[in-house]
Amino acid sequence: MEQKQTAVDWIIDKIIENNNMSEIYLSIFDVAEAKEMEKEQIIDAYKEGCGDWISNDKIKGAQYYNETYGSK
């Protein structure tokens, strides 16, 4: 499966690309925290969407995230 890019990763790439900024400047933002928050939102959305018919949906949500976006 082709890995997709999360919205947070996309906006970071666009900021760097369009403003010719390095990731050092992005350190003023808590990029790692934003990525973790987005990851949890994706896992929770998976859980909510599949929770009625899949057991261990939190584990499967993390598995879905890792397969879709990589283990970032």
N, C-alpha and C positions, 0 to 999 in steps of 0.2 A: 504494500500500500504506500502510495506517495505521501510523504509527510507534508502537512500543511503548516502555515505560519499563523500564529495567534495574532490578535489585534495589537497587543502590547509589543510583540516583536516587530510587527509591520510599522507601527508608528515610530519606534526607535530607529529602524532602518531609514525611514523617510526623513526624520530629523537630521540624522547624520548625513544622508545623501543631499538634501536640499539646503542645509545650512553649513555644509562642509565641517561639521562638528565631529570631534572624536568622542569616543565613549567616556573619556575622562570627564568631559563637561557634563555628560548625563549623570555623573555620580551625584550631582546636587539633588537629583530626584532619586528616590529609593526604587530603582529599577527592579531589583531582586524582589522587593516586597510587592510591587505591582504585578510581576510575573507570577508570584506565588498566589496572590489574590485571584488572578484570572484563572490559574490552574484549578483552584478550589471551586470557582464558579462553574467551570466547565464540568468538573467531576460531579458537583451537586446537580447541575442541569441534567446530566446523564442519569443520575440516580433518580431524580424526579420523573423523568420521562420513561424510565424502564423499571422503576421500583416495584410496580404492581405485578410484574411477571418474571423478574429475574432475581434470584437470590444472591446474596453477597454483592449487592449493587454498588457499594462503596469501592470494593476491590475491583469490580468490573469497570467502574467509572475511571479509576486510576489506570487500569489496563487500557481502556479506550483512549485516554489522554496520551499515554506513552506511545501507543501505536499510531495515533493520528498526528501528534505534535512532537514526538520524541520525549525522552526523559530529561527535560530541562529543569 
